[in-house]
């Protein structure tokens, strides 16, 4: 399993935690394929995956998939390995983290492989999820794949003139040819096929290639020397075939490359392998929910049409941009038309009928119908996907000396050609790369010189059209232009260091002494994403809240982890019984390394506790029936614009300005109504404020979710002015530090200490406050108002690692003592408010944590929660 699949599984498992106890009731454990007696010694009746036969309710939750195909008994030929291609002997076990495999070799050194039909996705999970209920859930999803899909491919691939393996479904009994692997691999169901690698000059299905290599080797050689080139037309033919059969998992390891000597060059042609993901289905109510939450839009069910062609090709997004960057729209469309002619109804039907006769009646006709539909739409898909690839194109040179020519022919066309430079310093007559880009298709071209002394020549009669970025290598390069003198924006940008020869006025120089300026990142491209999200969470302000939001994330070159991320949310607080709307926007590295942050939030009604001002205020009315007496309703708007950045691995700084409105709803029979701070009724006047603040964060902990060692320090300085009464303003200074101190055994001392002070003339609701889970537990939130405040939280924690099928992570207990007080001018109080209690901690799978506490003070008892997450 490759990196992108691991990332998806990681995200998928995080969201599975939300369904923890519910899911576990409906999942069956992993099992091997079962073998039934057969009347013939040449065949066996086998059930590929008996464990996938689940209840109707389970299938409604997690998908019907291909469960019937997995559980129907099929009659399969047995194989004696010593009778295959001169005799095969097992020599090495292996396989990815999904299936187990056994490498075989004949006397001439030709390699074959046995790959298990059934798989275990759980092996690809991070270790913390293995042997838990999450592994069981993930393993159940093996049923998304048609178990015998691979044997339907050769007929269609051969007709389409695409290299391919010739897999066979076989039952392998115990036998001498398995050698030391006899017990482990014998008496099981497998796919047996050629292993594309090395010399297969006699194999027509591999193009009679004398050498077949991996994708890593192909990329290494094509980046080293221009005489090593990918047959890009063969590649787009193979990719269009992938789209046709719905094989979405075409990451780099799913390819091998047949090599050929041709006119002094080594040409690489693609050999697709491991066709297990063709025709995949992703149905099921909970599976669909988790896909959406995990942002896995590329996992689309094999259907008559394709919902999103870009995301459908997500796994091949990097390889496509490298191995098809010289192709044109006309080539994509003409190749698609040719495939439509070659993939006739008869070819499709005969290929799908290679399925075991017991399986074909279940879904064979449906697959044939879908393939015909997708074939008929192939030109549309070719055109659509080409335009996605053409929008931003990266053209990468090699580590040898080369000449790059950039010719802006007119406002519509830009020509890119690359030539080798020989030892005498002259460019070869024929370029090894040549393509003319159109403004109607392409917005940006990036040229990378990987090494030695490259030359870049720019010719232009206009500075309009496609943006071109030139990223020089770390050797001394030369930049020339023969462009006409032009004014206005320069549409060619050069990224390099100072130690180069610049003879150009047509380009904008973006120079840096950092090595990163030269970097080519093969894996850099990511898709933009957007969509609706459902909200169900808890925080200290809104408590439990539900809602809906829309989020859009945009990617740009060299903007990590994104160029911009914006979201709009509408939330309803169940505890507050009120709505709030918010906007958040982050724009990466807008001013140098500084990010731009935009925020806006409007609370239609926000309930605020208010017990009066001072350290010695008393709750005259007690009991839960009087809680609302000490609460006031407010309407609040807060907008801010600021910049922030991270310094090193631990520090973060933010600078922002803000605008805020505050409007207290006038309710009778409330404490605030009976004890006004402004006898003229000014408490209820709508107030408008403006100001600025600076925030600093330092955090160095050993675990972001439930630390046992480290420190966290936060501090802020702000200035606020009343925009209507300009003589009213105040400054606020606040800081808090948290220490996690490991003691002995599993014990940890947790100390959080903080304080704040004000200067100036704030309104009473702008005073510093303590009370609640963040400051002083055992008291209500915002219990004490003052100009200055101080608090301390002390916990003795006992934390252990806990591992089991239902829970794997950290768990613990704690005892707590909190203390704090406030000061207000004119009040003389020596009271120190103290509370004590205990609680527990859970950090399932070390991705989310909850610390629940119960604390008692002289006037109240409260339950509080502290959440952290690392999703």
C-alpha positions in Angstrom: 0.0 0.0 0.0 1.4 3.4 -1.0 1.6 6.6 0.9 -1.7 8.1 -0.3 -3.6 5.0 0.6 -1.9 4.9 4.0 -2.9 8.5 4.6 -6.5 7.8 3.6 -6.6 4.7 5.9 -5.1 6.8 8.7 -7.8 9.5 8.3 -10.5 6.9 7.8 -9.6 5.2 11.1 -9.6 8.5 13.0 -13.2 9.1 12.1 -14.1 5.4 12.8 -13.5 6.2 16.4 -16.6 8.3 16.5 -18.6 5.1 15.7 -16.6 3.0 18.2 -19.2 1.0 20.2 -21.8 1.1 17.5 -19.6 -0.4 14.8 -18.2 -3.2 16.8 -21.6 -4.9 17.1 -21.9 -5.5 13.4 -18.5 -6.7 12.2 -17.3 -10.2 11.8 -13.8 -11.4 12.4 -11.3 -12.1 9.7 -11.2 -15.6 8.2 -9.3 -17.5 5.5 -10.9 -18.8 2.3 -12.6 -22.1 2.8 -12.1 -25.2 0.8 -14.9 -27.7 0.0 -14.5 -31.2 -1.2 -14.5 -31.7 -5.0 -15.0 -34.8 -7.1 -11.9 -34.1 -9.2 -8.3 -34.0 -8.0 -7.7 -31.4 -10.8 -10.0 -28.9 -9.2 -11.2 -27.7 -5.8 -14.4 -25.9 -4.8 -13.4 -22.8 -2.9 -15.1 -19.9 -1.2 -12.8 -16.9 -1.6 -14.0 -15.0 1.5 -16.6 -16.7 3.6 -16.3 -14.0 6.3 -17.7 -11.3 4.0 -21.2 -12.9 4.1 -22.8 -10.6 6.6 -26.3 -9.6 7.6 -28.5 -7.2 5.6 -28.2 -4.6 8.3 -24.4 -4.8 8.3 -24.4 -4.5 4.5 -26.7 -1.4 4.8 -24.1 0.1 7.1 -20.9 -0.9 5.5 -21.8 -1.7 2.0 -23.0 -4.7 -0.1 -19.9 -4.4 -2.2 -19.1 -7.7 -3.9 -20.0 -9.9 -0.9 -21.9 -12.4 -2.9 -19.0 -12.9 -5.3 -16.7 -13.5 -2.3 -19.0 -16.0 -0.7 -20.2 -18.0 -3.7 -18.4 -21.4 -4.0 -16.4 -21.7 -7.2 -14.6 -24.6 -8.8 -11.0 -23.7 -9.3 -8.2 -25.7 -11.1 -5.4 -27.0 -8.9 -1.9 -26.3 -10.0 1.3 -28.3 -9.7 4.0 -25.7 -9.9 6.5 -28.2 -11.3 4.4 -28.3 -14.5 4.4 -24.5 -15.2 7.0 -23.0 -17.6 9.6 -25.7 -17.1 8.9 -26.0 -13.4 8.6 -23.3 -10.7 10.2 -23.3 -7.4 9.4 -21.0 -4.5 12.3 -18.9 -3.2 11.0 -15.9 -1.3 7.8 -14.9 0.5 6.7 -11.3 0.4 3.9 -9.1 -0.7 2.7 -5.8 0.4 0.8 -5.0 3.6 -2.5 -6.1 2.0 -1.9 -9.5 0.6 0.7 -12.2 1.1 2.7 -13.4 -1.9 5.3 -16.0 -2.9 7.9 -15.4 -5.5 8.6 -18.3 -7.9 11.4 -18.9 -10.4 11.8 -21.3 -13.3 15.2 -22.9 -14.3 15.8 -20.0 -16.7 15.4 -17.4 -14.1 12.0 -16.2 -15.2 9.9 -15.1 -12.2 6.3 -15.7 -11.3 4.3 -14.7 -8.3 1.5 -16.2 -6.2 -0.7 -13.5 -4.7 -3.5 -14.3 -2.3 -7.0 -13.5 -3.4 -8.1 -12.5 0.1 -6.3 -9.6 1.7 -5.8 -7.9 5.0 -6.0 -4.1 4.8 -5.4 -4.0 8.5 -1.7 -4.8 7.9 -1.3 -1.4 6.3 -2.7 0.4 9.4 -0.4 2.1 11.8 0.6 -0.3 14.5 -1.6 1.3 17.1 -4.8 0.3 15.2 -3.7 -3.3 14.6 -5.4 -6.1 16.5 -8.3 -3.8 17.4 -11.9 -3.4 16.3 -10.7 -0.9 13.7 -8.6 -3.5 12.0 -11.7 -5.7 11.9 -13.7 -2.9 10.3 -10.9 -2.2 7.7 -10.5 -5.8 6.9 -14.2 -6.1 6.2 -13.8 -3.5 3.5 -11.7 -5.9 1.4 -15.1 -6.8 0.0 -15.1 -3.5 -2.0 -13.1 -5.4 -4.7 -14.3 -8.1 -7.0 -12.1 -11.1 -6.0 -11.7 -12.3 -9.6 -11.4 -9.0 -11.4 -7.8 -9.5 -12.5 -8.6 -12.4 -14.9 -11.1 -10.2 -16.9 -8.4 -7.7 -17.9 -6.0 -9.5 -20.3 -8.5 -9.9 -23.1 -9.4 -6.2 -23.1 -5.8 -5.0 -22.5 -4.6 -7.2 -25.4 -7.2 -5.8 -27.7 -6.2 -2.2 -26.6 -2.6 -3.0 -27.3 -1.5 -2.4 -23.7 1.1 -4.6 -22.0 -0.3 -6.8 -19.3 0.2 -9.8 -17.2 -1.9 -13.0 -17.7 -3.2 -13.9 -14.2 -4.9 -17.2 -13.5 -7.0 -18.1 -10.5 -5.6 -21.4 -9.0 -5.7 -23.5 -6.0 -2.3 -24.5 -4.7 -2.2 -27.7 -2.7 0.8 -28.6 -0.6 3.6 -29.7 -2.8 7.4 -30.0 -2.9 7.8 -27.0 -5.2 6.7 -24.8 -2.3 9.8 -25.9 -0.3 10.0 -24.3 3.1 6.8 -22.4 2.4 4.7 -25.5 2.0 2.8 -25.3 5.2 2.3 -21.6 5.2 1.2 -21.2 1.6 -0.2 -24.7 0.7 -3.9 -25.4 0.3 -5.0 -21.9 -0.5 -6.5 -19.8 -3.3 -4.1 -17.5 -5.3 -3.6 -15.5 -8.4 -0.7 -16.9 -10.4 1.0 -14.6 -12.9 4.2 -13.5 -14.4 6.3 -11.1 -12.3 7.2 -8.3 -14.6 10.9 -7.7 -14.0 14.2 -8.5 -15.7 14.4 -10.1 -19.1 11.0 -11.1 -20.7 12.2 -11.0 -24.3 10.0 -14.0 -25.3 6.8 -12.6 -23.7 4.7 -10.8 -26.3 2.3 -9.5 -23.6 5.3 -7.5 -22.3 6.4 -6.3 -25.8 9.3 -8.8 -25.8 11.3 -6.5 -23.6 14.8 -7.5 -22.7 14.6 -5.6 -19.4 11.6 -4.6 -17.2 12.3 -2.1 -14.4 10.4 -0.5 -11.5 8.9 3.0 -11.5 11.7 4.2 -9.1 14.3 3.0 -11.5 12.5 4.6 -14.5 12.3 7.9 -12.7 15.9 7.8 -11.6 17.2 7.2 -15.1 14.9 9.7 -16.9 16.0 12.4 -14.4 19.7 11.5 -15.0 19.9 11.3 -18.7 17.8 12.7 -21.6 18.5 9.5 -23.6 16.1 7.7 -21.3 12.5 8.7 -22.2 9.0 7.5 -21.4 6.8 6.6 -24.3 4.1 9.1 -23.3 1.6 8.0 -25.9 1.8 4.5 -24.5 1.3 5.8 -21.0 -1.8 7.8 -21.8 -3.3 4.8 -23.6 -2.7 2.8 -20.4 -4.2 5.5 -18.3 -7.3 5.8 -20.4 -7.7 2.0 -20.1 -7.5 2.4 -16.3 -10.3 4.9 -16.4 -12.3 2.5 -18.6 -12.1 -0.4 -16.2 -12.3 1.7 -13.1 -8.8 0.9 -11.7 -8.4 3.9 -9.4 -5.4 2.6 -7.4 -2.7 3.3 -10.0 0.1 4.6 -7.7 3.7 4.3 -8.7 4.2 0.7 -7.4 1.4 -0.5 -9.6 3.6 0.0 -12.7 6.6 -1.7 -14.2 8.4 -0.4 -17.3 9.4 -2.4 -20.4 12.6 -0.9 -21.9 13.6 -0.8 -25.5 16.6 0.5 -27.5 15.4 2.9 -30.2 17.6 5.2 -32.2 20.2 5.4 -29.5 17.7 6.1 -26.7 16.2 3.8 -24.1 12.4 4.0 -24.2 10.2 3.0 -21.3 6.7 1.7 -22.0 4.3 1.0 -19.1 3.3 -2.4 -17.9 0.4 -2.0 -15.5 0.2 -4.7 -12.8 -2.1 -5.8 -9.9 -5.5 -5.2 -11.3 -7.2 -6.0 -8.0 -9.0 -2.6 -7.8 -10.8 -2.7 -11.1 -14.6 -2.4 -10.7 -14.4 -1.4 -7.1 -17.6 -0.5 -5.2 -17.9 1.9 -2.3 -21.4 1.8 -1.0 -22.9 1.7 2.6 -24.3 4.4 4.7 -21.5 4.6 7.3 -18.8 4.0 4.7 -20.1 7.0 2.7 -20.2 9.1 5.8 -16.6 8.3 6.7 -15.4 8.9 3.2 -16.9 12.3 3.3 -15.4 13.1 6.7 -12.0 11.8 5.6 -12.0 13.9 2.4 -11.7 10.7 0.3 -13.7 11.8 -2.7 -11.4 9.8 -5.0 -13.0 6.5 -3.7 -15.8 6.4 -6.3 -17.9 3.4 -7.0 -17.4 1.8 -10.4 -20.4 3.0 -12.3 -21.8 3.9 -15.7 -20.4 7.4 -15.4 -17.5 9.0 -13.4 -18.5 11.7 -10.9 -15.2 13.5 -10.8 -12.5 12.5 -13.2 -9.7 14.5 -11.4 -10.3 12.9 -8.0 -10.9 9.5 -9.7 -7.2 9.6 -10.8 -6.0 10.8 -7.4 -3.6 8.0 -6.8 -1.8 8.6 -10.1 -1.7 12.4 -9.8 2.1 12.6 -9.5 3.0 10.1 -12.1 0.5 11.5 -14.6 2.1 14.9 -14.3 5.5 13.6 -15.0 4.9 10.8 -17.6 2.3 12.7 -19.7 3.7 16.2 -19.7 4.5 16.3 -23.4 1.2 15.1 -24.7 -1.4 17.2 -26.4 -5.2 17.4 -26.3 -5.4 15.9 -29.8 -3.3 12.9 -28.7 -5.5 12.2 -25.7 -8.7 12.5 -27.8 -7.4 10.4 -30.7 -6.1 7.7 -28.4 -9.5 7.6 -26.7 -11.2 7.2 -30.0 -8.9 4.4 -31.0 -9.7 2.6 -27.8 -13.4 3.0 -28.4 -12.9 1.2 -31.8 -10.7 -1.6 -30.3 -12.8 -2.3 -27.2 -15.8 -3.8 -29.0 -18.9 -5.2 -27.3 -17.6 -8.7 -28.2 -14.2 -8.1 -26.6 -15.8 -6.6 -23.4 -18.3 -9.5 -23.1 -15.8 -12.3 -23.8 -13.3 -10.8 -21.3 -15.9 -10.4 -18.4 -17.0 -14.0 -19.1 -13.6 -15.1 -18.0 -15.1 -14.8 -14.5 -15.8 -18.2 -12.8 -19.2 -19.4 -14.2 -20.5 -19.5 -10.7 -19.7 -15.7 -10.3 -20.7 -14.3 -13.6 -24.5 -14.6 -13.1 -24.1 -12.4 -9.9 -22.6 -9.3 -11.5 -21.2 -10.1 -14.9 -23.9 -8.5 -17.0 -23.9 -5.4 -14.8 -20.1 -5.0 -15.3 -20.4 -5.5 -19.1 -23.1 -2.8 -19.2 -21.0 -0.3 -17.2 -17.9 -1.0 -19.3 -19.8 -0.3 -22.5 -21.1 3.0 -21.0 -17.6 4.1 -19.9 -16.1 3.2 -23.3 -18.7 5.3 -25.0 -17.8 8.3 -22.8 -14.0 7.8 -23.0 -13.4 10.7 -25.3 -15.2 13.0 -22.9 -13.1 11.7 -20.0 -9.9 12.1 -22.1 -10.7 15.7 -22.9 -11.7 16.5 -19.4 -8.7 14.9 -17.7 -6.3 16.4 -20.2 -7.5 19.9 -19.4 -6.9 19.2 -15.7 -3.4 18.1 -16.4 -2.7 20.9 -18.8 -3.7 23.7 -16.4 -0.4 23.6 -14.6 2.5 21.7 -16.2 5.9 20.9 -14.8 8.7 20.1 -17.2 11.8 18.6 -15.6 15.2 18.4 -17.3 17.9 16.1 -16.2 21.1 16.2 -14.2 23.1 16.8 -17.4 23.9 20.1 -19.1 20.9 21.3 -21.2 19.5 24.2 -23.2 16.0 25.3 -22.4 14.2 27.5 -25.0 11.1 29.5 -23.9 9.5 31.1 -26.9 6.4 33.2 -26.3 5.1 33.0 -29.9 2.1 35.3 -29.2 -0.5 35.9 -26.5 -2.0 32.4 -27.1 1.1 30.2 -27.6 4.3 29.4 -25.7 6.8 26.9 -27.0 9.1 24.9 -24.7 12.0 22.9 -26.2 14.9 21.3 -24.4 18.2 20.2 -26.0 21.2 18.3 -24.8 24.4 20.2 -24.7 27.4 18.1 -25.8 30.9 18.2 -24.4 31.9 20.9 -26.9 29.1 23.1 -25.5 26.9 22.9 -28.6 23.2 22.0 -28.4 22.1 18.9 -30.3 20.0 19.5 -33.4 16.9 17.6 -32.1 15.3 18.5 -28.8 14.4 15.7 -26.4 11.4 17.6 -25.2 9.1 19.8 -27.3 5.6 21.1 -26.7 3.6 24.2 -27.6 1.2 25.3 -24.8 -2.0 27.2 -25.3 -3.3 30.0 -23.1 -6.8 28.5 -23.4 -5.5 25.3 -21.7 -2.5 26.2 -19.6 -2.2 28.9 -16.9 1.3 28.1 -15.7 4.5 26.2 -16.8 7.3 25.4 -14.5 10.7 24.4 -15.9 13.3 22.6 -13.6 16.9 22.3 -14.4 18.3 19.6 -12.1 22.0 19.9 -12.5 25.2 21.1 -14.2 25.5 24.4 -16.1 22.1 24.8 -17.9 21.3 27.5 -20.4 17.9 29.3 -20.6 17.0 31.3 -23.6 13.8 33.4 -23.6 12.2 34.9 -26.7 9.1 37.0 -26.6 7.2 39.7 -28.5 4.7 40.1 -25.7 4.6 39.6 -21.9 1.0 38.5 -22.0 -0.1 34.9 -21.8 1.0 31.9 -19.8 3.0 32.4 -16.7 6.4 30.6 -16.9 8.6 29.9 -13.8 12.2 28.8 -14.3 13.7 27.0 -11.4 17.5 26.6 -11.9 19.6 23.9 -10.5 22.4 24.3 -7.9 25.1 24.7 -10.5 26.0 28.0 -12.3 23.3 28.6 -15.0 23.0 31.2 -17.8 19.9 33.1 -18.6 19.5 35.1 -21.8 16.7 36.7 -23.6 16.3 38.1 -27.1 12.9 39.7 -26.3 11.6 43.0 -27.5 11.6 45.7 -24.9 8.3 45.5 -23.1 6.6 47.3 -20.2 4.2 46.0 -17.7 4.1 42.8 -15.7 6.8 40.3 -16.4 5.3 36.8 -17.0 8.6 34.9 -16.7 10.1 34.4 -13.2 13.5 32.9 -12.4 14.2 31.1 -9.1 17.9 30.7 -8.4 20.7 32.0 -6.3 23.0 35.0 -7.0 25.9 32.9 -8.5 24.5 32.7 -12.0 24.8 34.6 -15.3 21.7 36.8 -15.8 21.4 38.6 -19.1 17.7 39.2 -19.2 15.3 42.0 -18.9 12.2 39.9 -19.8 12.2 37.9 -16.6 11.6 38.8 -12.9 14.4 37.5 -10.7 13.4 35.8 -7.4 16.8 35.0 -5.9 17.6 33.2 -2.6 20.7 31.8 -1.0 18.6 29.0 0.5 19.0 25.5 -1.1 15.3 25.2 -1.2 15.1 27.6 -4.1 16.4 24.8 -6.4 14.2 22.0 -5.1 12.0 19.9 -7.4 9.4 18.0 -5.4 7.9 15.2 -7.4 5.1 14.7 -4.8 4.2 18.3 -4.4 0.9 18.4 -6.3 -2.4 18.2 -4.4 -5.9 18.8 -5.5 -8.0 21.7 -4.3 -10.9 20.5 -2.2 -14.2 21.8 -1.2 -17.5 20.5 0.3 -20.1 20.6 2.9 -19.2 19.2 6.4 -21.4 18.2 9.3 -20.5 19.6 12.7 -20.8 17.7 16.0 -18.4 18.7 18.7 -17.8 20.2 22.1 -15.8 23.2 23.2 -15.7 25.3 26.3 -17.7 28.2 24.8 -20.6 26.5 23.1 -20.4 23.1 24.9 -22.1 20.5 22.7 -22.9 22.1 19.3 -24.2 20.8 16.0 -24.3 22.4 12.7 -23.2 22.5 9.1 -20.4 24.2 7.3 -18.8 24.7 3.9 -15.0 24.4 3.5 -12.7 25.2 0.6 -9.0 24.5 0.5 -6.9 25.8 -2.4 -3.4 24.6 -3.3 -0.7 26.6 -5.0 2.9 25.9 -5.9 5.3 25.9 -2.9 2.5 26.8 -0.5 2.4 24.2 2.3 0.2 22.7 3.5 -2.2 24.8 1.4 -2.4 28.2 -0.2 -5.7 29.1 1.4 -8.3 27.5 3.6 -11.7 29.1 4.1 -14.8 27.9 5.9 -18.2 29.2 6.8 -20.1 27.4 9.6 -23.6 27.7 11.1 -23.7 26.1 14.6 -26.4 25.5 17.1 -25.4 25.2 20.8 -27.5 22.7 22.6 -26.6 24.1 26.0 -27.0 27.7 24.9 -30.1 27.0 22.8 -28.7 29.6 20.3 -27.2 29.9 16.8 -23.9 31.3 15.8 -22.3 31.9 12.4 -18.6 32.1 11.7 -16.1 32.6 8.9 -12.4 31.5 9.1 -9.8 32.1 6.4 -6.1 31.3 6.4 -3.9 32.4 3.5 -0.4 30.9 3.6 2.7 33.1 3.3 1.0 36.2 2.0 3.7 38.5 3.4 7.0 36.7 3.3 6.7 33.8 5.7 3.7 35.4 7.4 0.2 33.9 6.9 -2.9 36.1 6.7 -5.8 35.1 9.0 -9.3 36.4 8.7 -12.0 35.6 11.3 -15.6 36.7 11.8 -18.1 35.3 14.3 -21.6 36.4 15.2 -23.5 35.0 18.2 -27.2 35.5 17.8 -27.5 34.8 21.6 -24.7 34.0 23.9 -25.4 33.4 27.6 -22.8 34.8 30.0 -22.6 34.1 33.7 -22.4 37.3 35.8 -22.3 37.2 39.6 -21.1 40.7 40.2 -17.7 42.3 40.3 -15.0 41.5 42.9 -13.3 38.6 44.7 -15.9 38.2 47.4 -19.2 38.2 45.5 -21.7 35.8 47.0 -24.3 33.6 45.4 -27.5 34.7 47.2 -29.8 32.5 45.2 -28.6 28.9 45.0 -29.9 25.8 43.5 -30.2 24.7 39.9 -33.5 26.5 39.5 -31.7 29.8 40.0 -28.9 29.3 37.4 -30.5 31.7 34.9 -30.7 34.4 37.5 -26.9 34.8 37.3 -26.9 34.7 33.5 -27.3 37.4 30.9 -28.0 37.2 27.2 -25.7 39.0 24.8 -25.4 39.4 21.1 -21.8 39.5 20.0 -19.9 40.2 16.7 -16.2 39.8 16.5 -14.2 40.2 13.3 -10.4 40.2 13.0 -7.7 40.4 10.4 -4.1 39.5 11.3 -0.9 37.8 10.3 0.9 34.9 12.0 3.8 32.6 11.5 5.7 29.8 13.1 9.3 30.3 14.2 11.2 27.0 14.5 9.4 23.9 15.7 8.0 25.3 18.9 7.1 29.0 18.6 4.1 30.8 17.0 3.4 34.5 16.8 0.2 36.3 15.8 -0.6 40.0 15.3 -4.1 41.1 14.6 -6.6 44.0 14.6 -10.2 43.4 15.5 -13.7 45.0 15.5 -16.2 43.9 18.1 -19.8 44.7 19.0 -21.4 43.9 22.3 -25.2 44.1 23.0 -26.7 42.9 26.3 -30.4 41.9 26.0 -32.5 43.6 28.7 -34.1 40.9 30.7 -35.9 41.6 34.0 -35.5 39.4 37.1 -31.8 38.9 36.4 -28.9 39.7 38.6 -27.5 42.1 36.0 -30.8 44.0 35.9 -31.0 44.3 39.7 -27.3 45.2 40.1 -26.4 47.6 37.2 -22.9 48.9 36.9 -24.2 52.0 35.1 -27.2 53.6 36.8 -28.2 55.4 33.6 -28.9 52.2 31.8 -25.7 52.2 29.9 -25.1 48.5 30.5 -27.7 47.8 27.8 -26.4 50.2 25.2 -24.9 48.5 22.1 -21.1 49.0 22.2 -18.6 49.1 19.3 -15.0 48.4 20.0 -11.8 48.3 17.9 -8.3 47.2 18.8 -5.2 45.2 18.3 -3.5 42.3 19.9 -0.3 40.3 19.8 -0.2 36.6 20.7 2.7 34.3 21.4 2.7 30.5 21.9 5.6 28.3 22.8 4.9 24.6 23.0 7.3 21.7 23.4 5.6 18.5 24.6 6.2 14.8 24.0 2.6 14.1 23.0 0.2 16.7 21.6 -2.8 14.6 22.7 -2.0 13.6 26.3 1.4 14.9 27.2 3.5 13.5 30.1 6.5 15.7 29.7 7.0 19.3 28.4 5.9 22.9 28.6 3.3 25.1 27.0 3.4 28.9 27.4 0.8 31.4 26.0 0.9 35.1 26.3 -1.1 38.0 24.8 -1.1 41.8 24.8 -4.1 43.7 23.5 -5.5 47.2 23.3 -9.2 48.0 23.0 -11.0 51.3 22.4 -14.6 52.2 22.5 -15.4 53.6 19.1 -18.2 55.8 20.2 -16.7 57.0 23.5 -13.1 57.4 22.5 -12.0 58.4 26.0 -12.7 54.8 27.1 -10.0 52.3 26.3 -8.0 49.7 28.1 -5.0 47.4 27.7 -4.9 43.7 28.7 -1.9 41.6 29.5 -2.3 37.8 30.1 -0.1 34.8 30.3 -0.4 31.1 31.2 2.1 28.4 31.5 1.5 24.7 31.7 4.1 22.2 32.9 4.0 18.4 32.5 6.5 16.9 34.9 7.1 13.2 34.9 7.6 11.8 38.4 8.0 8.2 39.2 6.5 5.2 37.6 3.3 6.3 35.7 2.8 9.5 37.7 2.9 12.9 36.2 2.5 16.3 37.8 0.4 18.8 35.8 0.6 22.5 36.7 -1.2 25.2 34.9 -0.7 28.8 36.2 -2.0 31.9 34.7 -2.9 35.5 35.3 -4.1 38.7 33.6 -4.4 42.4 34.4 -6.1 45.4 32.9 -5.3 49.1 32.6 -7.8 51.8 31.6 -11.6 51.8 31.6 -13.2 48.6 30.4 -16.9 47.7 30.5 -17.8 45.2 33.3 -18.1 42.4 30.8 -14.5 43.0 29.6 -12.9 42.5 33.0 -10.7 39.5 33.6 -12.5 36.5 34.9 -11.8 33.1 36.5 -14.1 30.1 37.0 -14.7 27.0 35.0 -12.7 24.3 33.4 -9.9 26.5 32.0 -9.1 28.3 35.2 -10.9 27.4 38.5 -12.9 24.2 38.5 -15.6 23.6 41.1 -17.0 27.1 40.3 -19.3 28.2 37.5 -17.7 29.6 34.4 -16.9 33.3 34.7 -17.6 33.2 38.4 -15.3 36.1 39.6 -14.8 39.4 37.7 -11.9 41.7 38.4 -9.2 44.0 36.9 -6.5 41.4 37.7 -6.7 37.7 38.1 -4.5 34.7 39.0 -5.2 31.0 39.1 -3.5 27.7 39.3 -4.5 24.2 38.4 -2.7 21.3 40.0 -3.1 17.6 39.1 -1.4 14.4 40.1 -2.0 12.2 37.1 -1.5 8.5 36.8 -1.3 7.5 33.1 -0.8 4.0 31.6 -0.7 2.6 28.1 -3.7 0.3 27.6 -4.1 -2.1 24.8 -7.0 -4.3 23.8 -9.4 -5.0 21.0 -11.8 -2.2 22.0 -9.3 0.4 23.2 -5.6 1.1 22.4 -4.0 4.2 23.8 -3.6 5.9 27.1 -5.9 6.0 30.1 -5.5 7.3 33.6 -6.8 8.8 36.8 -6.1 12.2 38.5 -6.6 14.1 41.6 -6.8 17.9 41.5 -6.5 21.1 43.5 -7.3 24.4 41.9 -7.0 27.9 43.4 -7.4 31.5 42.3 -8.7 34.9 43.0 -9.3 38.4 41.4 -8.6 41.9 42.5 -10.8 45.0 41.9 -10.0 48.6 43.0 -11.8 49.5 46.2 -12.4 46.0 47.3 -10.5 44.6 50.3 -10.5 40.8 50.1 -8.0 38.2 51.1 -10.0 35.2 50.0 -8.3 32.5 48.0 -10.8 30.3 46.2 -9.9 26.7 46.4 -11.5 23.6 44.9 -10.6 19.9 44.9 -11.7 16.8 43.1 -10.6 14.0 40.7 -11.2 12.6 37.3 -10.1 10.3 34.6 -8.3 10.6 31.2 -8.8 8.7 28.0 -6.7 9.0 24.8 -8.1 6.3 22.4 -5.5 5.5 19.7 -3.5 8.6 20.8 -5.5 10.7 18.4 -8.1 12.3 20.6 -8.1 12.8 24.4 -10.7 13.7 27.0 -9.9 14.7 30.5 -13.1 14.6 32.6 -13.1 16.0 36.1 -15.4 16.5 39.1 -14.5 19.3 41.4 -16.1 20.6 44.6 -15.7 24.1 46.1 -17.4 25.8 49.1 -20.3 26.9 46.9 -20.7 24.4 44.1 -19.6 21.2 42.4 -19.0 21.0 38.6 -18.1 18.6 35.9 -15.6 19.8 33.3 -14.0 18.4 30.2 -10.7 19.1 28.5 -10.3 18.0 24.9 -7.3 17.6 22.6 -7.1 16.1 19.2 -4.4 15.3 16.6 -6.5 14.3 13.6 
